[in-house]
Structure formats: structure tokens, C-alpha cells
């Protein structure tokens, strides 16, 4: 009789060179605290353990790793070459634990399911809040967890299994994913009221080509609107002068209001700021200014609750 094939997870564990018996979550949390504060005394107090016990735990953890995590000096603890890679994975482990704790706590309160959505800034600023509030009213037992990312990163989260549903602006490669229509939006040029563009008639439509001498403010790498600007500038054979890369539409509007540059933003997202900030906007003539937004999931059948959410979000798609 043949022996059953070895479990890959067991093979992986057997190949680990450090001593797993020296690892426990309290010691890992203690080491993270030591790295944050540079002090064993402060870390011990934060983790509610005696100083001597904390010192022993750090030594045992380092012995298990086979490398020192800290260099001990009279002024405190100094990072070694092992500290950075240790912290990277320690935070991932602790984050998973805190996530488990949160979901188990939710189960006690009647929340039976979490759905992770990763969405672009455009989707969050324009469409998702009222939709998700409506969904939550009718599905109180389902918790929606949402993360904001640029469109390219949204798709990576879904491909990696770190989000069940992605909401993004059409443009990045979607190979290996299922997609559905969601909404449409329009990019407009936003400037300070002190900028010469604000003096043009309100119904003026601007050609992107005529704006390439301007200083631009944009979201960072991976943002769909930045990709469109770069592609259009490349087609025209002209450079795109990006002065600032920021992380939110609101931050961009503040910089534009200060007349530090102009920006391309979704019309619906910028409209609330027009009432409170000294901003003006003009439409673009270029056809690529009108964009489609999509929903994405991993291939294959979805769980019933995720499928219902997708259908709900796509109900009023154009």
C-alpha cells in the first residue's frame, strides 16, 4: 500500500531553518513595540509584562531566528539588518490576528459575513457611499470592508485574493478577472479662480493639447486619470508637466485653489468643493474625458451574498 502524498504545508514547515517553538504572538508584538520605541522598558510596559520577562522573550525570539533583532546600547535599542524584514512579516501576522479578532467579535454581534471591496478614488468620491449605505440597511448581517486604491492597485488586490470585489476605472489590464459595467463619469479641468483659464467663458470646451504647457497636479502612479493624461500627451508627442502627486481629490483641490497648478478630476467629485473653495472648472473636448467604471471579481462562481452585492451595485448601470 502506497503512503499518502506528503502535505505541502508540512514539507514547508519541515524546511524552516529557525526554531518555531520560540515564536509566540506576545513575543512578536513585544519585538514590534521595541522597534517602534527603541526601548525595552517602554515595550514591556505597553505589553503588560515584567521587564525581566520581556528581556528573556526577546533573547529567545532572537535565538529562534538565529539573528539579533536589536543592538543593545545605553541609549536604547538600535535596529539591525534583520529588524526591517522581521517587522514587515510581523505586521502581516499581527494584522491577520487582529482581523480574525474583529470578525469573531462581529459574529457575536450577529454579523455573519465580511465582504472586502477595493475601490478607486473616483468610485468612492462619486458613487459608492449612498449605494453601500442602502445595501447595509437591507443586509445588516453583512459587514462591508472597503479599501481605497488607484485603479491598477484595485485589480491587483482582486487578483491576489485580498479583495472580493473591485471597483475601478476602465483602462488597466483585466486578464484573469470577470468584469461588469458599473457607472460612467467625466473628467474636467479644474483651476483656481485666479488662473487665466477661469476667465474663459463657462461653456468653453478646452483641448488637452492646449493645456500641456501648464503645471499639473495629479493622483500618483496607477491612477486611471494619470494614465489617460500620460497616454494623450505621448500621442501628441509632448511632455506632461506633473508638479505634484497627491493621494486624494480633496488634497488636489486645495493645491489647485492655491494656484499651484491645474488638475483633471471627475466632475461629480469636484462639484461639492466648488461651493466651498475658490475653484473653477471647464469641460474637455477630448473623447477620452468620458470614462467607464467597472466591477471586477476573481473568475468562477461567487458566493450568493457577493453575487447579490454585484447585482445590486450594477442595477442602475448605464
C-alpha positions as CSV (number, residue, x, y, z in Angstrom):
1,X,0.0,0.0,0.0
2,X,1.4,3.4,-1.0
3,X,1.9,6.1,1.6
4,X,-0.3,9.1,1.0
5,X,1.5,12.1,-0.6
6,X,3.1,14.4,1.9
7,X,1.2,17.6,2.8
8,X,2.9,20.6,1.1
9,X,2.3,22.7,4.2
10,X,4.1,20.1,6.3
11,X,7.0,20.0,3.9
12,X,7.3,23.7,4.0
13,X,7.3,23.7,7.8
14,X,9.9,21.0,8.0
15,X,12.2,23.1,5.8
16,X,12.1,26.2,8.0
17,X,15.5,26.7,9.5
18,X,14.6,28.6,12.6
19,X,13.0,27.2,15.8
20,X,9.3,27.7,15.6
21,X,8.9,26.8,19.3
22,X,10.5,30.1,20.2
23,X,7.7,32.1,18.4
24,X,4.5,33.3,20.0
25,X,2.4,36.3,19.3
26,X,3.2,38.1,22.5
27,X,6.9,37.9,21.8
28,X,6.3,39.1,18.2
29,X,4.2,42.0,19.5
30,X,6.8,42.8,22.1
31,X,9.6,42.9,19.4
32,X,7.5,45.2,17.2
33,X,7.0,47.5,20.2
34,X,10.7,47.5,20.9
35,X,11.4,48.5,17.3
36,X,8.8,51.3,17.5
37,X,10.0,52.8,20.8
38,X,13.7,51.8,20.8
39,X,13.2,50.9,24.5
40,X,12.6,47.5,26.1
41,X,11.2,49.2,29.2
42,X,8.5,51.1,27.2
43,X,7.7,48.0,25.2
44,X,7.4,45.8,28.3
45,X,5.0,48.4,29.9
46,X,3.0,48.6,26.6
47,X,2.6,44.7,26.5
48,X,1.9,44.5,30.3
49,X,4.8,42.2,31.1
50,X,7.7,42.4,33.6
51,X,10.9,43.9,32.3
52,X,12.9,40.7,33.0
53,X,10.3,38.5,31.3
54,X,10.4,40.9,28.3
55,X,14.2,40.7,28.1
56,X,14.0,36.9,28.1
57,X,11.4,36.8,25.4
58,X,13.4,39.0,23.1
59,X,16.5,36.9,23.6
60,X,14.5,33.7,23.0
61,X,13.0,35.2,19.8
62,X,16.4,36.2,18.5
63,X,17.8,32.7,19.3
64,X,14.9,31.2,17.4
65,X,15.6,33.4,14.4
66,X,19.3,32.9,14.6
67,X,19.9,36.6,14.2
68,X,19.9,39.6,16.5
69,X,17.0,42.0,16.0
70,X,18.5,44.7,18.1
71,X,21.8,46.1,19.1
72,X,21.7,47.0,22.9
73,X,23.2,50.4,23.8
74,X,23.0,52.5,26.9
75,X,20.7,54.9,24.9
76,X,18.3,52.2,23.9
77,X,17.7,49.5,21.2
78,X,19.2,50.0,17.7
79,X,17.8,48.2,14.6
80,X,20.0,45.6,12.9
81,X,19.8,44.3,9.4
82,X,17.2,41.7,10.5
83,X,14.8,44.2,12.0
84,X,13.2,45.5,8.8
85,X,12.3,42.1,7.2
86,X,11.1,40.9,10.6
87,X,8.8,43.9,11.0
88,X,7.4,43.5,7.6
89,X,6.2,40.0,8.3
90,X,5.4,40.6,11.9
91,X,2.9,43.3,11.0
92,X,1.3,41.0,8.5
93,X,0.9,38.3,11.1
94,X,-0.5,40.7,13.7
95,X,-2.8,42.3,11.2
96,X,-4.2,38.9,10.3
97,X,-4.7,38.2,14.0
98,X,-6.5,41.5,14.6
99,X,-8.7,40.8,11.6
100,X,-9.6,37.4,13.0
101,X,-10.4,39.0,16.4
102,X,-12.6,41.6,14.7
103,X,-14.5,39.1,12.6
104,X,-15.1,36.8,15.6
105,X,-16.3,39.8,17.6
106,X,-18.7,40.7,14.8
107,X,-20.1,37.1,14.8
108,X,-21.0,37.6,18.5
109,X,-22.9,40.7,17.5
110,X,-24.8,39.0,14.7
111,X,-22.6,39.9,11.7
112,X,-22.2,36.7,9.8
113,X,-20.1,37.8,6.8
114,X,-17.5,40.3,5.7
115,X,-17.1,41.4,2.1
116,X,-13.9,43.2,1.2
117,X,-14.2,45.8,-1.5
118,X,-11.3,47.6,-3.0
119,X,-12.3,50.7,-5.0
120,X,-10.7,53.6,-6.8
121,X,-10.9,57.2,-5.5
122,X,-13.3,58.1,-8.3
123,X,-15.8,55.3,-7.3
124,X,-15.6,56.2,-3.6
125,X,-15.9,60.0,-4.1
126,X,-18.8,59.8,-6.6
127,X,-20.9,56.7,-6.2
128,X,-20.3,54.2,-3.5
129,X,-21.3,55.8,-0.2
130,X,-25.1,56.0,-0.8
131,X,-25.1,52.6,-2.5
132,X,-23.3,50.9,0.3
133,X,-25.5,52.6,2.9
134,X,-28.6,51.4,1.2
135,X,-27.1,47.8,0.9
136,X,-26.2,47.8,4.6
137,X,-29.7,48.7,5.6
138,X,-31.1,45.6,3.8
139,X,-28.2,43.3,4.8
140,X,-27.3,44.2,8.5
141,X,-25.7,40.8,9.0
142,X,-23.1,41.5,6.2
143,X,-20.2,43.9,7.0
144,X,-18.7,45.8,4.1
145,X,-15.0,46.5,4.5
146,X,-13.6,49.0,1.9
147,X,-10.1,50.0,0.9
148,X,-9.3,52.9,-1.4
149,X,-6.6,52.4,-4.1
150,X,-5.8,53.7,-7.5
151,X,-7.4,51.6,-10.3
152,X,-4.3,49.4,-11.1
153,X,-3.9,48.5,-7.5
154,X,-7.6,47.7,-7.2
155,X,-7.2,45.0,-9.8
156,X,-4.0,43.6,-8.1
157,X,-6.0,43.3,-4.8
158,X,-8.7,41.2,-6.5
159,X,-6.1,39.1,-8.4
160,X,-4.2,38.4,-5.2
161,X,-7.5,37.5,-3.3
162,X,-7.1,40.4,-0.9
163,X,-10.5,41.8,-2.1
164,X,-13.6,40.0,-3.3
165,X,-15.0,42.9,-5.3
166,X,-13.1,45.7,-7.2
167,X,-14.5,48.9,-8.4
168,X,-12.2,50.7,-10.9
169,X,-11.9,53.0,-13.9
170,X,-11.6,51.1,-17.2
171,X,-8.1,51.1,-18.6
172,X,-5.8,48.7,-16.7
173,X,-5.5,45.1,-18.0
174,X,-8.3,42.9,-16.6
175,X,-7.0,39.5,-17.8
176,X,-7.9,36.8,-15.4
177,X,-10.9,38.7,-13.9
178,X,-14.6,38.9,-14.5
179,X,-16.0,42.4,-15.1
180,X,-19.4,44.1,-15.1
181,X,-20.5,47.6,-16.0
182,X,-20.8,50.0,-13.0
183,X,-21.1,53.7,-13.9
184,X,-19.7,56.4,-16.2
185,X,-18.1,59.7,-15.2
186,X,-16.4,62.7,-17.0
187,X,-13.1,64.3,-16.3
188,X,-13.0,68.1,-16.3
189,X,-10.2,70.6,-16.0
190,X,-10.1,72.3,-12.5
191,X,-8.2,75.5,-11.8
192,X,-8.0,78.3,-9.3
193,X,-10.4,81.2,-9.9
194,X,-7.2,83.3,-10.0
195,X,-5.9,81.3,-13.0
196,X,-6.3,82.7,-16.6
197,X,-8.4,79.7,-17.6
198,X,-11.1,80.8,-15.1
199,X,-11.6,83.9,-17.2
200,X,-12.7,81.9,-20.3
201,X,-16.5,81.6,-20.9
202,X,-18.1,78.9,-18.6
203,X,-19.2,76.9,-21.6
204,X,-15.8,76.8,-23.1
205,X,-14.5,73.3,-24.0
206,X,-10.7,73.0,-23.8
207,X,-8.4,70.9,-25.9
208,X,-6.0,68.9,-23.8
209,X,-3.3,69.8,-26.4
210,X,-3.6,73.5,-25.4
211,X,-3.0,72.7,-21.7
212,X,0.3,70.8,-21.9
213,X,2.3,73.9,-21.2
214,X,0.6,74.1,-17.7
215,X,1.8,72.7,-14.4
216,X,-0.4,69.7,-13.4
217,X,-1.3,68.2,-10.1
218,X,-2.4,64.6,-10.1
219,X,-3.0,61.4,-8.2
220,X,0.0,59.1,-8.1
221,X,1.2,56.1,-10.2
222,X,-1.5,53.7,-11.2
223,X,-4.4,56.2,-11.2
224,X,-6.6,55.9,-14.3
225,X,-6.8,59.6,-14.9
226,X,-3.0,60.0,-14.8
227,X,-2.7,57.1,-17.3
228,X,-5.1,58.9,-19.6
229,X,-3.2,62.1,-19.4
230,X,0.2,60.4,-20.0
231,X,-1.2,58.4,-22.9
232,X,-2.7,61.5,-24.5
233,X,0.5,63.6,-24.1
234,X,2.5,60.8,-25.6
235,X,0.2,60.6,-28.6
236,X,0.6,64.3,-29.1
237,X,4.4,64.0,-28.7
238,X,4.6,66.5,-25.9
239,X,5.7,66.2,-22.2
240,X,3.2,66.2,-19.4
241,X,4.5,68.5,-16.6
242,X,3.4,66.9,-13.4
243,X,4.3,69.2,-10.5
244,X,2.7,67.2,-7.6
245,X,1.5,63.7,-7.0
246,X,-1.1,63.6,-4.2
247,X,-3.3,60.9,-2.7
248,X,-6.8,62.3,-2.7
249,X,-9.1,64.5,-4.7
250,X,-9.5,66.8,-1.8
251,X,-5.8,67.4,-1.4
252,X,-5.6,68.1,-5.2
253,X,-8.3,70.7,-4.9
254,X,-6.6,72.5,-2.1
255,X,-3.4,72.8,-4.1
256,X,-5.3,73.9,-7.2
257,X,-7.1,76.5,-5.1
258,X,-3.7,77.9,-4.1
259,X,-3.0,78.3,-7.9
260,X,0.0,75.9,-7.7
261,X,-1.2,74.1,-10.8
262,X,-4.3,72.7,-12.6
263,X,-5.8,69.3,-12.4
264,X,-8.0,66.8,-14.2
265,X,-10.7,65.5,-11.9
266,X,-14.1,63.7,-12.2
267,X,-16.8,66.4,-12.5
268,X,-19.1,64.8,-9.8
269,X,-16.3,64.6,-7.3
270,X,-15.2,68.2,-7.7
271,X,-18.7,69.8,-7.6
272,X,-19.1,69.8,-3.8
273,X,-15.7,71.7,-3.5
274,X,-16.9,74.4,-5.9
275,X,-19.2,75.7,-3.2
276,X,-16.6,76.0,-0.5
277,X,-13.3,76.6,-2.4
278,X,-12.2,79.2,-4.9
279,X,-12.2,76.8,-7.9
280,X,-13.4,76.9,-11.5
281,X,-13.9,74.1,-14.0
282,X,-14.1,73.6,-17.7
283,X,-15.0,70.7,-19.9
284,X,-12.5,68.9,-22.1
285,X,-13.1,68.4,-25.8
286,X,-11.2,65.1,-25.9
287,X,-13.4,62.0,-26.1
288,X,-11.3,60.1,-23.5
289,X,-12.5,62.5,-20.8
290,X,-15.7,60.4,-20.6
291,X,-14.9,57.2,-18.8
292,X,-16.5,53.9,-17.9
293,X,-16.2,52.3,-14.5
294,X,-16.4,48.6,-13.9
295,X,-16.8,46.0,-11.2
296,X,-14.4,43.1,-11.0
297,X,-14.2,39.7,-9.2
298,X,-12.0,36.7,-9.5
299,X,-13.1,34.2,-12.2
300,X,-15.5,31.5,-11.3
301,X,-18.8,31.4,-9.4
302,X,-19.2,33.8,-6.5
303,X,-20.8,33.1,-3.1
304,X,-24.5,34.0,-3.1
305,X,-24.0,37.2,-1.0
306,X,-21.2,38.5,-3.1
307,X,-23.2,37.8,-6.3
308,X,-26.2,39.7,-4.8
309,X,-23.9,42.7,-4.0
310,X,-22.5,42.8,-7.5
311,X,-26.1,42.7,-9.0
312,X,-27.1,45.4,-6.6
313,X,-24.2,47.7,-7.5
314,X,-24.7,47.1,-11.2
315,X,-28.5,47.5,-11.2
316,X,-28.6,51.1,-12.4
317,X,-25.5,50.9,-14.6
318,X,-25.9,52.8,-17.9
